[in-house]
Amino acid sequence: MRKFIIMWFGQLVSVLGSALTQFALAVYIYQKTGSSTQLGLSLLAGTLPFILFAPFAGALVDRWNRKWVILAADLGAGVSTLTIWVLLSAGRLEIWHIYAVIGALGIFSTLHYPAYQAAITQLVPRQHYGRTAGMNQLRDALSQIVAPMLAGFLMVSIEVKGLILIDFATYLVAIATLLAINIPKQAVTAEGITARGSLVKEAAFGWLYIKARPGLLGLLGLFALVNFALGFQGVLFTPLVLSFSNAGVLGNILSFSGLGLLAGSLLMSTWGGTRRKVYSLLAGIFFLGVTTMLVGLRADVIFIGAASFVFALMLPVANGSSQAIWQAKVAPDIQGRVFSIRALIANIAAPLAYLLAGPLADALFEPAMAEGGFLSSTVGGIIGNGAGRGIGVIFILMGLLICVATLLCLFNPGVVHVEDEQPGFTAGTIRDFNQAEVMENV
């Protein structure tokens, strides 16, 4: 685990810096525009490049040295972030500039994700996949705990420019730790040899691999629906809290939910999930739905903070269990393209949520839950009326959608038996094949 921990630490520092910038830019956009739609467009700007580029990114990651792909992605993201600092310092930053930089960050993230996940498979043995997934969730938890409180404090003294400069410095730390370790070359497997060909063929292979495995495809369908529902939360959580409070309280709630993420991450780092990972996965997702409904139920800081804590606690359980299943079922030398397609399908509906969330909140549900609105005397009698209550209705509907979808998966044999249905990858190296067979496949 030593090499992984060194790499993980560098990524922890980098993620912490990125979280500072994300918090600052979200508040900056909303305070400048006062529009939930603008926040949704910023998320869309980061997602669209991923959707367009993901299949080819995965194929390239499998062709290239994964260490240098991660390094290049971190360097590109750092330079992109520095661009915002330059524009801010010159007094020329516009909202569309932020969208453009977020789009560039989306491209680098598209390369970084499959390369990093595949590198883990090369660094640690299979029995530790659940632990490494938990540690990656722990990384995100620590950033979520520290970043909002730190960003809220530092924005007063060093403003957005200072936070962005810190973010750039953290990318340099990530690059330094990667340079300090060696990531071994991935073993060549039977699946990897079969998948070789043109870039288009290799990009398509990831989809064909998943399509041929109903259990994995069913899991992806569930994650696509969940990410669609949670896309509304990503856009609307900040306006929901700011509708009855301020940025300081928002930062405290996010930090408190980070404690839940920390607890869940520590749990997964030591426990690794149930013996059959699909059970901890489905249980985790179901509680994501329940707590999403609870967040929308009341405009109360303590209530929303408690629900957000449990929501964050369940995230590492669901994501860590899922990651362990995929790492055990996909050969290391094809994980780049398979994981890219996996991420693409899982997030393909999220842009639709980003587009719909703002208009639905601003033009439909918020007016409907205002005094005299068409839902004020019915739903309003349960969750209250006024600013933010329309967003609360959206949270309740999305949480219900997640719960129903998860329960339906219990009746899908492919999903429930995914770990039995699909054998693990063929772990032989290229020496396991005779020369004629290798040349024929190449």
C-alpha angles and dihedrals in degrees: 000000000000097000092043092051091052091050091043092053092053091049090048091058091046094049090050090055092047091051090056090055094044092053093046094048093047091054091042093053095045094046092048096046107018087215130127087198091062090053089051091051091053090056090046090053090060095044103047096064088050093053093048098043105032100092093052093040091059093050091049092049090055090051098046135060103275095214092059092045090057090046093050092047092051092047093049092048091049093052091047091053091048088057090066090051091052092050092046092049090051091048091238103109113133128183091250089056088059090051091051093050092046088053090054090049088052091057093050091046089053089061095039099054101059093037093052095045093047091047089058090059088055094049105045136039121254096257089065098053092100091049094049090048088052091049091052088052087048088055090054091045094054090050092049092050097046103031103061095047092042092046092049090051097042095046088070094054109026099017125207093313093060093048092052092050089053089051091054091052091053090057088059090055091052091051092049094053092049091052088054096062139055119229108205120234112265118255117250113243136187090256091051094053092048091052097055120116140086121349090256092050092048091047091051092047092074091060094044091050092054095040091057091056111066094190095056091043091052091052089051091052090054093049091048090056093044092050090049090055094043090049087074089053092050091056100036107037093083094049090044093057095037089053089075104014143023142264093270092057090045090055091049092051091049090048092049091050085050087063087059090050089049092051092048091046093051088048092053092042091059102026103035095204132281119323087256099047094202091072095056088043095055093042091051093050093047091056090047086062094047094050092045088059091048093053089059095045101078138018092227126125096216094045094048091043092053093047091047090051092056091042090055091045090059096047096077091045093055098038096040093050091048093049092050091053093050096045091052094048103043124069113244096238093056098039092099095063096034094048091047092054089043091055091043094054093041092054102031094103095045094086089058089055091049090052095045101040099071098043093043091051098040100039106027121017100033093052089043091056096043118103106291094013119140092256097039096093096043114031089017089062088064106037101018134247135264138058114358096012093102088055087050090058090053091052091052093050093048093048091051090051091054093049094049093047092051093050090050090056089063086069093050107093092195092059098040092048098036092122092052097038098056121052120220120261123282101261099199123121126231089275089071091071128070116244095249092055092048094050092047092054094044 
